[in-house]
Amino acid sequence: MTSTLKLGDIYIASFPFTSGQFSKPRPVLVLLDLHEDCLIARITSGLHTGLLDVPITEWRKAGLEKPSVARLTRLVTAEKTLLKLKIGALLPADLQAVRQAWNQHMRL
């Protein structure tokens, strides 16, 4: 995949476990297109547990199968070839919630 990705796109990708040894296909949220690579965040159906777990309120319209959160504490820079299938995109209100959480809690 070499096409341009947009903030808020949702794909199925091989997302690595913390150990880096294994991965499994799961929904991911595109945060940034880095030409050959991209910055992605894990999307999970796990409970909202932290300041950087952003609930996706319009999860069905975004292409997700169950209530989900974008987990902004689980970021990966990945080759675009790992993105297998685009399943949807965040709606404007959910995208704004992601931006707000990022801007409020991820300043350097």
C-alpha positions in Angstrom: 0.0 0.0 0.0 1.5 3.3 -1.0 -1.6 5.5 -1.2 -2.1 8.4 1.1 -3.8 7.7 4.4 -6.0 10.1 6.3 -6.3 10.8 10.0 -9.3 8.8 11.2 -9.1 6.0 8.7 -9.7 2.6 10.2 -8.0 -0.5 8.9 -7.4 -4.1 9.8 -3.7 -4.6 10.4 -1.3 -6.9 12.1 -0.8 -5.1 15.3 2.2 -6.3 17.5 1.9 -7.4 21.1 4.0 -5.4 23.5 6.7 -8.1 23.4 7.1 -7.5 19.7 7.2 -11.3 19.0 3.7 -11.8 17.9 0.9 -9.9 16.3 -2.7 -10.4 15.5 -5.1 -8.8 13.0 -7.1 -6.1 14.7 -8.7 -2.7 13.9 -6.3 0.2 14.0 -6.7 4.0 13.7 -4.5 5.9 11.3 -3.0 9.0 13.0 -0.3 10.1 10.6 0.8 9.2 7.1 4.6 9.0 7.0 5.0 8.2 3.3 6.1 4.5 3.4 5.1 4.1 7.0 2.2 5.3 9.2 1.5 6.0 12.8 -1.4 3.9 14.0 -3.2 3.4 17.3 -4.8 0.2 18.5 -8.6 0.0 18.6 -9.9 -2.4 21.2 -13.3 -3.5 22.6 -11.6 -3.4 26.1 -13.1 -1.1 28.7 -12.2 2.6 28.8 -9.5 2.7 31.4 -7.4 5.8 30.9 -7.2 9.4 29.8 -5.9 8.3 26.4 -8.6 5.6 25.8 -11.0 7.5 23.6 -14.5 5.9 23.3 -15.7 5.6 19.7 -19.4 6.6 20.1 -20.3 6.0 16.4 -18.5 2.6 16.2 -21.0 1.0 13.9 -20.9 3.8 11.4 -17.1 3.8 11.6 -17.1 0.2 10.4 -16.4 -1.6 13.8 -18.2 -4.7 14.9 -18.6 -3.8 18.6 -18.3 -0.9 21.0 -14.6 0.2 20.9 -12.0 2.7 22.1 -9.0 4.1 20.4 -6.1 3.4 22.7 -3.7 6.3 22.2 -1.2 4.7 24.6 -0.7 1.9 22.1 1.0 3.5 19.1 3.1 1.8 16.4 4.9 3.1 13.5 4.2 0.5 10.8 4.9 -0.1 7.2 1.7 0.6 5.2 1.9 -2.9 3.8 0.7 -4.1 7.2 -2.7 -2.4 6.6 -4.7 -5.1 5.0 -8.3 -3.8 4.6 -9.9 -0.4 5.1 -13.1 -1.0 7.1 -14.2 2.6 7.7 -13.3 5.9 9.2 -14.1 7.9 12.4 -17.1 10.3 12.1 -16.3 13.9 12.9 -17.3 13.9 16.5 -15.2 10.9 17.3 -12.3 12.3 15.4 -12.6 15.5 17.4 -12.5 13.5 20.6 -9.3 11.8 19.5 -7.7 15.1 18.6 -8.8 16.6 21.9 -7.4 13.7 24.0 -4.1 13.8 22.0 -3.7 17.6 22.3 -4.6 17.6 26.0 -2.4 14.7 27.2 0.4 14.2 24.6 2.3 17.5 24.6 6.1 17.4 24.6 
